[in-house]
Amino acid sequence: MPVITNIDDLHAIYRRRVPKMFYDYCQSGSWTEQTFRENETDFDKIRLRQRVAVDMEGRSLKTTMVGREVSMPVALAPVGLTGMQHADGEILAAQAAEDFGVPFTLSTMSICSIEDVARKTQAPFWFQLYVMRDEEFVDNLIGRAEAAGCDTLVITLDLQILGQRHKDLKNGLSAPPKLTPATIANLATKVSWGLEMMGTPRRQFGNIVGHAKGVTDTSSLSSWTAEQFDPRLDWGKIRKLRDKWKGKVILKGILDPEDARQALEMGADAIVVSNHGGRQLDGALSSIRMLPEIVEAVGDKIEIHMDGGIRSGQDVLKAVALGARATYIGRAFIYGLGAMGKKGVTHALEVIRKELDTTMALCGEKDIHDVGPHVTLVPKGFRGEWERPASNS
Ligand SMILES: Cc1cc2nc3c(=O)[nH]c(=O)nc-3n(C[C@H](O)[C@H](O)[C@H](O)COP(=O)(O)O)c2cc1C
């Protein structure tokens, strides 16, 4: 059993274990991957203030996210195709999150269906919605999430059309993988992944196949998704969805203060400052760099969450210090899941909790609610030497 000391350890095992197609799907950003890289590297620019001679006993990381008690300010982000990273991946990740006391968010594009996850868990999980053109299908999805006991709807706003990720095109990404000579050669080296996958019936998009009109197999699915994401999604439609859903609503994919103000007007319970893990608008600033400006704009009126680039408990602490109530991890939990299933997700959460707890203590704080900008040192100009050019109009 390898000794896991950090998220990189899980990443290394994950890389060896999972087929290239799915590893690449996770480990990419769009186009040049600048935003993907900077989500991580911008965290490194923020430093922490060491404080001493503070009583560190009785520390607490507990907080709430949209009213729900969480054991630390971290949730699992919605990640499509999680069930291809490990057989029954969404179920395993949801169970690990439940045991740990943090929320799990199920993607619309999951392999295990809403009902699969509900059957295998007790705690309500959150459902992430991609808005599709087919309103009947969207209503049906929302109804299924409600019937499954989901109490929070996370509406993703930054993927009306897809940012191109070169590797997915080159690899011919599909679920399940199409058997080309290249994939067969690669799958032959991923024996345990393949055996586990053969042991589960869940190998297609569980929320879609058999539920959306005209989608009965995966070959019709790729054309369906390309046609179905709704490019007309606007604030009017978001308002209608807000009114339709009786529980909490989180708007995900906000990266601009103006959009944050709009989200506030929609009556959302929280926003997620996010650029989709650098997978959509390449060239956008990192989430952590945009966070302070958004906190300044709406932080006293709405709960602010953030994601993008979090690979350690120190990153979580920095995000909380700069004004996020809580964070989400995407790739960090996928590395754990792909490496060793449910146990790996638990490892990822434990690594992050331990790092967060120790770092908070060494910064002289013992309650996560007391963590603020005073624990950080931020380089001059961190918020950006960028300006909005004066408009010609
Ligand atoms: C492989 C992968 C698939 C994703 N699929 C979805 C998705 O289906 N829905 C969604 O709202 N966000 C999706 N995201 C974005 C994540 O929810 C989250 O915003 C991002 O992963 C955060 O960045 P991090 O991976 O650096 O933690 C995906 C991210 C990755 C890496």
The ligand as an SDF file (V2000), in Angstrom:
LIG
                    3D

 31 33  0  0  0  0  0  0  0  0999 V2000
  -13.0540   16.0420  -16.2930 C   0  0  0  0  0  0  0  0  0  0  0  0
  -13.9220   17.1850  -15.8950 C   0  0  0  0  0  0  0  0  0  0  0  0
  -15.2810   17.1470  -16.1980 C   0  0  0  0  0  0  0  0  0  0  0  0
  -16.1150   18.1870  -15.7820 C   0  0  0  0  0  0  0  0  0  0  0  0
  -17.4650   18.1040  -16.0080 N   0  0  0  0  0  0  0  0  0  0  0  0
  -18.2780   19.0660  -15.5260 C   0  0  0  0  0  0  0  0  0  0  0  0
  -19.6800   18.9320  -15.6300 C   0  0  0  0  0  0  0  0  0  0  0  0
  -20.1910   17.9330  -16.1350 O   0  0  0  0  0  0  0  0  0  0  0  0
  -20.4430   19.9510  -15.1610 N   0  0  0  0  0  0  0  0  0  0  0  0
  -19.9020   21.0820  -14.5900 C   0  0  0  0  0  0  0  0  0  0  0  0
  -20.6470   21.9810  -14.1760 O   0  0  0  0  0  0  0  0  0  0  0  0
  -18.5730   21.2060  -14.4570 N   0  0  0  0  0  0  0  0  0  0  0  0
  -17.7580   20.2250  -14.8890 C   0  0  0  0  0  0  0  0  0  0  0  0
  -16.4070   20.3440  -14.7200 N   0  0  0  0  0  0  0  0  0  0  0  0
  -15.8610   21.5050  -14.0100 C   0  0  0  0  0  0  0  0  0  0  0  0
  -15.8050   21.2230  -12.4910 C   0  0  0  0  0  0  0  0  0  0  0  0
  -17.0850   21.1820  -11.9450 O   0  0  0  0  0  0  0  0  0  0  0  0
  -15.0020   22.2920  -11.7510 C   0  0  0  0  0  0  0  0  0  0  0  0
  -15.4970   23.5540  -12.1010 O   0  0  0  0  0  0  0  0  0  0  0  0
  -13.5050   22.2200  -12.0580 C   0  0  0  0  0  0  0  0  0  0  0  0
  -13.0890   20.8880  -12.1640 O   0  0  0  0  0  0  0  0  0  0  0  0
  -12.7190   22.9130  -10.9600 C   0  0  0  0  0  0  0  0  0  0  0  0
  -11.3660   22.9070  -11.2550 O   0  0  0  0  0  0  0  0  0  0  0  0
  -10.3140   21.8210  -10.6800 P   0  0  0  0  0  0  0  0  0  0  0  0
  -10.5310   20.5800  -11.4710 O   0  0  0  0  0  0  0  0  0  0  0  0
   -9.0190   22.4690  -10.9500 O   0  0  0  0  0  0  0  0  0  0  0  0
  -10.6280   21.6080   -9.2110 O   0  0  0  0  0  0  0  0  0  0  0  0
  -15.5660   19.3050  -15.1130 C   0  0  0  0  0  0  0  0  0  0  0  0
  -14.1930   19.3310  -14.8200 C   0  0  0  0  0  0  0  0  0  0  0  0
  -13.3830   18.2850  -15.1970 C   0  0  0  0  0  0  0  0  0  0  0  0
  -11.9260   18.3320  -14.8280 C   0  0  0  0  0  0  0  0  0  0  0  0
  1  2  1  0
  2  3  1  0
  2 30  2  0
  3  4  2  0
  4  5  1  0
  4 28  1  0
  5  6  2  0
  6  7  1  0
  6 13  1  0
  7  8  2  0
  7  9  1  0
  9 10  1  0
 10 11  2  0
 10 12  1  0
 12 13  2  0
 13 14  1  0
 14 15  1  0
 14 28  1  0
 15 16  1  0
 16 17  1  0
 16 18  1  0
 18 19  1  0
 18 20  1  0
 20 21  1  0
 20 22  1  0
 22 23  1  0
 23 24  1  0
 24 25  2  0
 24 26  1  0
 24 27  1  0
 28 29  2  0
 29 30  1  0
 30 31  1  0
M  END
$$$$
